[in-house]
Amino acid sequence: MADFFIKLINYVIAGIGAGLTWLIGLLPQSPFAEPLAPPGIINLGWITWLLDFPTWIKIIGAMLVAIIIWYGVRVIARWLKVASG
């Protein structure tokens, strides 16, 4: 019975090792090497459909503009002694 559990654990460890080997095989040889294909050739449409980066960029840009305006108005108000702080 102990033989069975030892073999089972060995198969699990071998499976984890094979999975890690496959995962590491997906990585490039060097992180500093140039990509095989230029980024324009790779079709990333499904990623932008799933994560919608253009909308995120617009929202974050609008938030940054609002924050900059807020701090700008606050500084001007302090200069004019309208706001204390």
C-alpha positions in Angstrom: 0.0 0.0 0.0 2.9 2.4 0.8 4.3 1.6 -2.6 1.2 2.9 -4.2 1.3 6.2 -2.4 5.0 6.7 -3.1 4.4 6.1 -6.8 1.4 8.5 -6.7 3.4 11.2 -5.1 6.2 10.7 -7.6 3.7 11.0 -10.5 2.3 14.2 -9.0 5.8 15.6 -8.6 6.7 14.6 -12.1 3.6 16.3 -13.4 4.4 19.5 -11.6 7.9 19.4 -13.0 6.6 18.9 -16.5 4.2 21.7 -16.1 6.9 24.1 -14.8 9.2 23.0 -17.6 6.5 23.8 -20.2 5.8 27.2 -18.5 9.5 28.1 -18.4 9.7 27.0 -22.1 7.2 29.8 -23.0 9.6 32.4 -21.7 12.1 34.0 -24.1 15.8 33.1 -24.0 16.7 36.5 -22.8 14.4 39.2 -21.5 16.6 41.8 -23.3 16.4 40.2 -26.7 14.3 41.8 -29.4 10.9 40.2 -30.1 10.7 37.9 -33.1 7.8 39.9 -34.6 7.3 43.6 -34.4 4.4 44.5 -32.0 2.3 45.8 -34.9 2.1 42.4 -36.5 0.7 40.6 -33.4 -3.1 40.8 -33.3 -4.0 41.9 -29.8 -7.6 42.7 -30.5 -9.0 40.1 -28.1 -6.9 41.6 -25.3 -8.3 45.1 -25.9 -11.8 43.6 -26.2 -11.4 41.9 -22.9 -9.6 44.7 -20.9 -10.5 47.8 -23.0 -7.3 49.7 -22.6 -8.3 52.7 -24.7 -11.2 53.4 -22.3 -9.0 53.0 -19.3 -6.5 55.5 -20.8 -9.3 58.0 -21.4 -10.7 57.6 -17.9 -7.3 57.8 -16.2 -6.4 60.9 -18.3 -9.7 62.6 -17.3 -9.0 61.8 -13.7 -5.5 63.2 -13.9 -6.7 66.4 -15.6 -9.4 66.8 -12.8 -6.7 66.3 -10.1 -4.4 68.9 -11.8 -7.2 71.4 -12.1 -8.2 70.8 -8.4 -4.7 71.4 -7.1 -4.2 74.4 -9.5 -7.4 76.1 -8.2 -6.4 75.3 -4.7 -3.0 77.0 -5.1 -4.5 80.0 -6.8 -7.1 80.3 -4.0 -4.3 80.2 -1.4 -2.4 82.9 -3.2 -5.6 85.0 -3.2 -6.1 84.1 0.5 -9.5 82.7 -0.3 -8.8 79.3 1.2 -6.9 78.8 4.4 -4.6 75.9 4.8 
